[in-house]
Amino acid sequence: LPPSAPSAWLQMVRTYAEIQALLDGRGETPSASAIASLVPEGPLLLILILGSTNDAAGKPDGDVALRARLAVDLYRRACAAGRAALVLPSGGVAPGFSFNPTERPHWECVAAALEDAGLPAAALLRPGLPALHTVEEALLCRTLASHYSSRAGCGELQLLVLTSCFHAPRTRHLFGLCFG
């Protein structure tokens, strides 16, 4: 990342509960303002869905399903506002890794949940992040964002990270360290 720009790349880390409250008009700000804040102005909005768990058949847990529905809603709102947007799924695979007992990366399970929720295949950034934990997610996302931005020529790439309530403080801290 260019030394003068990294902190501008991390737009925000939001929990799905915060986003749903804002989209439903139950947040502290009016729904229209909240939506505008969730779909910030700029050339590209990258929506990152952090990994969670899946079963032995590859079915993601309820957290992933909820994040996927919200990501699709945010993607649609961004497109309706004239914004370019992509969705990036996250999650890896490793022998003995209890969060993902399959032999395929968790991001593939998240990608399937996104497509099931109605995300167009063209909006899905593949491959996803093969991260096994939040530190890897932040580091890999920073590397990917830097590469994509320089390749696409869009220095104003903005990142929206979707995670759960209990995980938000850790996510904000780690992504803040990597991007700021």
Salt bridges, closest charged atoms under 4 A:
GLU18 OE1 - ARG172 NH2 3.21
ASP24 OD2 - ARG26 NH2 2.91
ASP73 OD1 - ARG77 NE 2.96
GLU115 OE2 - ARG126 NH2 2.77
